[in-house]
């Protein structure tokens, strides 16, 4: 029985030796967004997140959850079960399906002071290294609507067409 306990303890110590002694959180940022489905009650997007690993060891990620706020108001949230290994001192892009009710998005994007709308992206990366997950939180400014929408008015429809 003592031998079995000693073997289990040695196996546990060997497993712990592969964990980094000083671990810096990966950095998560928005790499892009694509429309998946637009309906009356909800909209679905695929949010591409860039995950950068500042550590000199690879970081396995088994999934993540994310929430997106615009001008301090919750806009969308989603999850991903995509497993990826972020290489040491490298990066990877992780797709996240997010769901939103964008009925008030135009109101949220328009600020009275003319400033660019701000956003906050936060959530958790899940890794076998840290069972409770690795928190991330990023803030920034969105491009103004004039930078997103095409310049000028759209051509008027021809008569008789809808």
N, C-alpha and C positions, 0 to 999 in steps of 0.2 A: 504494500500500500504506500509506503514511504517513497519507493522508487517511482511509482506512478505520479505521486504528488510532485516530486522533484522534476520529472520529465515535463509535466504540465507547466510548472513554474518557469523552467528554462524555455519552453516554447513561447510562453507569454512574454518573457523578456526579449527573446529574439524578434518577436513581432513588433514590440515597442521600439526596438532599435532602428527600424526602418522609418519611423516618423521623424520629421525634421524637428530639431531642437528649438529653432526660432522660426516661426511661421508668420509671414506677412499676408494679410487678406488679399485675395485676388481683386482686381479692379473691374467693375462692370460698367459698361456704357452702352448707349443706344447706337447701333450701327445702321438701322434702317427699319422701315415699317411698310407693310404691304397689305392691301385690302383683300380679305378672303371672301366675305359675304356681308352684304348690307341689307338689313331688313327694317321694318317699321319700328319694332320694339328693341332690337339689339343689333349691334354690328360686331363682326369678327375680323380681327386683324392678325397678321403674323408679325410679331416684333422680333427683330434680329438683335441680339445682345452680344457685344464683344466682351469676352472675358480674358483679361490679361493676368498672367501669372508672374509676379515679381520674384518668385522663389527659385532656387537652383535645383529643385526637385519637381517632378511632374505631379499634378494635382488631379485625382480622379473626381469627376462630378457625375452624380447619378440622377440629377434633376434639379429643378429650381422652381420657385414661385416668385412672382413679381407683381407690383402694384404701381400704377402710374397716376400722378396727380398733375393737374394743370392749374396754375394760379391758386394753389392751395386747395383745390377741390378734387375729390377722387373722380377719375375718368374711366379707368379700366384696370382689370386684374386678370391674371392668368397663370398657368402652370405649364411645365414641360417635363416630360420623363425621358428626354434624350440623354443618354449616357455619353460622356465625352471625357477624354483625358487632356487637360491643358498642359502642354509641354513645359518643361523647365524654361524659365525666362522667355516664354512664348505666349501665344494667344490662340483663341478659337472663337468661332461664332456659333451661338446657340439660338435656335428658333424657339419662340414662345408664342403659343396661341393665346390671345387676349380677347376678352369680351367686354363690350362697352355699351352703354346707353348714351348716345351722343346727341340727344335732343337739345341739350343746353350747351353744346360745344362752341357754337358760334358766339354765344354770349360770354363764355369763359375766355375765348381767345381774344376777344376785343377788350382791351383795357382802356379806361378813360384817359390815361395820361399818355397814350401813344407808345408806351414802352412795349418791348417784345414780351410775349407771354412766357412765364417761367414754368418749368416742370420739375418734378421730383420722381425719380425711379428708385424703388427700394424693394427689398425682399430677402430671400435666402437661397444660397447655393447649398445643395445637399451632397455630402461627401462621406465616405466610410471613415475618413479621418476624424470627423467631428460630427457625431450623431445628431446633435441639436441644430446643425446647419451653420453656415458661415453668412453672417449678415452683410448686406451691401446697401449703400445709400448714395445716390448721385443726384446732384441738382444742376440745372443749367437753364438756358433760354432757348425757346423755340424760334425758328425763323418767323418773321412777320408774314401775315397772310399775303401781302403783295409779293413776297419772295417765293411763295408756294404756288399761287394761282397765276395763270397766264396773263400777260399784260393785255389791256384792251378789252373791249366787249366781245362776247361771242357773236358770231353772225346770226342775224334774225332768221327764223325758219321761213321757207318759201310758203306762199299762200297755198292753202289746201293740204299742207303737211302738218303733222303734229309731232 
